[in-house]
């Protein structure tokens, strides 16, 4: 039973007590752009892409509790301009080469950029030096694509109970690392059964010997835009 309603871009959205704006919107089949949010984990609020205006005040919809009578704005020119700027910065801070990426068509970063009409990176590329870790017999880590969403960290810690991944550094020097003395994935107990192996929204954690097994043209976001489902299930190759 609904506990109340708020409006999202002029449309009434019902919510249950304790639900966030993001949760209520998703339950109603409404899309709010996001990258670090995942319905199975506690909201993190790190990417800021899901920022909306609630009664005129900016807030992250993944952490803000829904309130009866609230007026929420999401799909506006000004808010989407801010989202595009955030996406542009994510693209230039890493090394994202979409045409040759195994996750093309299954990548939430790429699909969100398409959804918001991002046609260029706008800023100068950083081209950081991020070596690939191919030490594990079954998985490859391509740190070039990391957007610091922390989903693999939360999955490994909260679901798998392993703490395989972590963030190191501060500010622009923040990076994803493997929690092993060597820094290599092979020196951890990471496995295909781990939740962390399947939550990356981009192309950092890749199964070996399965590259491009699913043809481009038939992938999740080749068939439908990311807004077609509130939180899409990525088809793994």
C-alpha positions as CSV (number, residue, x, y, z in Angstrom):
1,X,0.0,0.0,0.0
2,X,1.3,3.5,-0.9
3,X,2.4,5.7,1.9
4,X,2.1,8.9,-0.2
5,X,2.9,10.5,-3.5
6,X,5.4,13.0,-4.9
7,X,5.6,14.4,-8.4
8,X,8.5,13.6,-10.7
9,X,8.6,16.0,-13.7
10,X,4.9,16.6,-13.1
11,X,3.9,13.0,-12.8
12,X,2.5,11.5,-9.6
13,X,4.8,8.8,-8.2
14,X,3.6,6.6,-5.2
15,X,6.1,5.5,-2.6
16,X,6.4,3.2,0.4
17,X,7.7,4.5,3.8
18,X,11.5,4.5,3.8
19,X,11.9,4.4,0.0
20,X,14.2,6.9,-1.7
21,X,13.2,8.9,-4.7
22,X,15.3,6.6,-6.9
23,X,13.7,3.5,-5.5
24,X,10.1,4.9,-5.9
25,X,10.9,6.1,-9.4
26,X,12.3,2.7,-10.4
27,X,9.3,0.9,-8.9
28,X,7.1,3.2,-11.1
29,X,9.1,2.4,-14.2
30,X,10.7,5.9,-14.4
31,X,14.3,6.4,-15.3
32,X,16.6,8.7,-13.4
33,X,20.2,8.6,-14.8
34,X,22.7,6.8,-12.5
35,X,25.9,4.8,-12.5
36,X,26.9,4.0,-8.9
37,X,23.4,3.0,-7.7
38,X,22.5,-0.6,-7.7
39,X,19.2,-1.8,-6.1
40,X,20.9,-4.7,-4.3
41,X,23.3,-2.4,-2.4
42,X,23.0,0.5,0.1
43,X,23.1,3.8,-1.8
44,X,26.5,5.3,-2.2
45,X,25.9,8.7,-3.7
46,X,29.3,8.9,-5.4
47,X,28.7,9.5,-9.1
48,X,26.2,12.4,-8.5
49,X,24.6,11.6,-11.9
50,X,21.2,10.9,-10.2
51,X,21.1,14.5,-8.7
52,X,17.6,15.9,-8.9
53,X,15.9,19.0,-7.5
54,X,13.5,18.5,-4.7
55,X,11.4,21.6,-4.0
56,X,14.1,23.6,-5.8
57,X,17.0,22.1,-3.9
58,X,19.6,19.8,-5.5
59,X,20.1,16.4,-3.9
60,X,21.1,12.8,-4.9
61,X,17.9,10.8,-5.6
62,X,19.5,7.6,-4.5
63,X,19.9,8.8,-0.9
64,X,17.1,11.3,-0.5
65,X,14.0,9.7,1.1
66,X,10.7,10.3,-0.7
67,X,8.3,12.7,1.0
68,X,4.6,13.2,0.4
69,X,3.9,16.3,-1.7
70,X,7.5,16.8,-2.8
71,X,8.1,18.3,-6.2
72,X,11.0,16.5,-7.9
73,X,12.6,17.7,-11.1
74,X,14.9,15.4,-13.0
75,X,14.5,15.6,-16.8
76,X,15.2,19.3,-17.3
77,X,17.6,21.1,-19.6
78,X,19.7,22.5,-16.7
79,X,19.9,19.2,-14.8
80,X,20.8,17.2,-17.9
81,X,23.5,19.8,-18.8
82,X,25.1,19.1,-15.4
83,X,24.8,15.4,-16.0
84,X,26.5,15.7,-19.4
85,X,29.3,17.6,-17.9
86,X,29.8,14.8,-15.3
87,X,29.8,12.2,-18.0
88,X,32.3,14.2,-20.1
89,X,34.7,14.3,-17.1
90,X,34.3,10.6,-16.6
91,X,35.2,9.9,-20.2
92,X,38.4,12.1,-20.1
93,X,39.6,11.0,-16.7
94,X,39.9,7.4,-17.9
95,X,40.8,5.7,-21.2
96,X,37.4,4.9,-22.8
97,X,37.8,3.7,-26.4
98,X,34.2,2.6,-27.0
99,X,34.6,1.3,-30.7
100,X,37.1,-1.3,-29.6
101,X,35.7,-2.0,-26.1
102,X,34.4,-5.5,-25.2
103,X,31.6,-3.9,-23.2
104,X,30.3,-1.7,-26.0
105,X,26.6,-2.1,-26.2
106,X,26.5,-3.5,-22.6
107,X,28.1,-0.4,-20.9
108,X,26.0,1.8,-18.7
109,X,28.4,4.7,-19.1
110,X,28.2,4.6,-22.9
111,X,24.4,4.1,-22.8
112,X,23.9,7.0,-20.4
113,X,26.0,9.2,-22.7
114,X,23.8,8.3,-25.6
115,X,20.7,8.8,-23.5
116,X,21.8,12.3,-22.6
117,X,22.9,13.2,-26.1
118,X,26.6,13.5,-25.2
119,X,28.3,13.8,-28.6
120,X,31.9,14.7,-27.5
121,X,34.1,14.6,-24.4
122,X,34.4,18.4,-24.5
123,X,37.5,18.4,-22.2
124,X,41.1,17.4,-22.9
125,X,41.8,13.7,-22.2
126,X,44.0,12.9,-19.3
127,X,45.3,9.6,-20.8
128,X,46.3,8.1,-17.4
129,X,48.7,5.2,-17.2
130,X,46.6,2.3,-16.0
131,X,48.2,-1.1,-16.6
132,X,45.9,-4.1,-17.3
133,X,46.0,-6.9,-14.7
134,X,45.8,-10.3,-16.6
135,X,47.3,-12.3,-13.8
136,X,44.1,-14.2,-12.8
137,X,43.4,-17.4,-14.8
138,X,39.7,-16.5,-15.4
139,X,39.4,-12.7,-15.2
140,X,41.0,-9.7,-16.7
141,X,41.0,-6.3,-15.0
142,X,41.2,-3.3,-17.3
143,X,41.5,-0.3,-15.0
144,X,41.4,2.1,-17.9
145,X,37.6,2.0,-17.8
146,X,37.1,2.4,-14.1
147,X,34.7,5.2,-13.1
148,X,35.2,4.7,-9.3
149,X,31.5,3.7,-8.8
150,X,32.7,1.3,-6.0
151,X,30.1,-1.3,-7.0
152,X,32.8,-4.1,-7.1
153,X,34.1,-3.0,-3.7
154,X,30.6,-3.1,-2.1
155,X,29.8,-6.4,-3.7
156,X,33.0,-8.0,-2.6
157,X,32.7,-6.7,1.0
158,X,29.0,-6.9,1.6
159,X,28.0,-9.9,-0.4
160,X,31.1,-12.0,-1.0
161,X,32.7,-11.3,2.3
162,X,36.1,-11.1,0.7
163,X,37.2,-7.4,0.4
164,X,39.0,-8.1,-2.9
165,X,38.8,-4.5,-4.1
166,X,39.4,-1.1,-2.6
167,X,40.0,2.6,-3.5
168,X,43.4,4.2,-2.9
169,X,44.6,7.8,-3.2
170,X,42.7,11.0,-2.9
171,X,41.1,13.4,-5.4
172,X,42.2,13.0,-9.0
173,X,44.7,10.4,-7.8
174,X,42.0,8.0,-6.5
175,X,42.1,4.6,-8.2
176,X,40.8,1.1,-7.9
177,X,43.2,-1.4,-6.4
178,X,43.3,-5.1,-5.6
179,X,43.6,-5.9,-1.9
180,X,46.7,-8.1,-2.1
181,X,50.3,-7.5,-1.2
182,X,51.3,-7.9,-4.8
183,X,48.3,-5.9,-6.1
184,X,47.5,-8.7,-8.5
185,X,44.0,-10.3,-8.8
186,X,45.7,-13.8,-9.0
187,X,46.8,-13.4,-5.4
188,X,43.2,-13.1,-4.1
189,X,40.4,-15.6,-3.7
190,X,38.3,-13.9,-6.4
191,X,36.1,-16.2,-8.4
192,X,33.4,-16.3,-11.0
193,X,30.9,-17.1,-8.3
194,X,31.5,-13.7,-6.7
195,X,28.9,-11.0,-6.9
196,X,31.7,-8.6,-7.6
197,X,32.5,-10.4,-10.8
198,X,29.1,-9.3,-12.3
199,X,28.3,-5.8,-11.1
200,X,30.7,-3.6,-13.0
201,X,28.7,-1.1,-15.1
202,X,31.6,-0.5,-17.5
203,X,34.4,-2.8,-18.8
204,X,36.8,-3.2,-15.9
205,X,36.1,-6.8,-14.8
206,X,36.1,-9.1,-17.9
207,X,35.8,-12.8,-18.2
208,X,38.7,-14.2,-20.2
209,X,38.2,-16.2,-23.4
210,X,34.7,-14.8,-24.0
211,X,35.6,-11.5,-25.7
212,X,32.9,-10.4,-28.2
213,X,31.0,-13.7,-27.8
214,X,27.8,-11.7,-28.0
215,X,27.8,-9.8,-31.3
216,X,27.5,-6.1,-31.3
217,X,24.0,-5.3,-32.6
218,X,22.3,-7.7,-30.2
219,X,23.6,-6.3,-26.9
220,X,21.4,-4.8,-24.1
221,X,21.7,-1.2,-25.2
222,X,21.9,-1.9,-28.9
223,X,18.3,-3.1,-28.7
224,X,16.9,-0.6,-26.3
225,X,18.0,2.7,-24.7
226,X,19.0,2.6,-21.1
227,X,15.8,4.6,-20.2
228,X,13.7,1.7,-21.4
229,X,14.1,-0.1,-18.1
230,X,14.8,1.6,-14.7
231,X,17.7,-0.7,-13.9
232,X,18.6,-2.9,-16.9
233,X,20.1,-6.4,-16.6
234,X,23.2,-6.5,-18.7
235,X,23.5,-9.5,-21.0
236,X,26.9,-11.0,-20.5
237,X,28.6,-12.7,-23.4
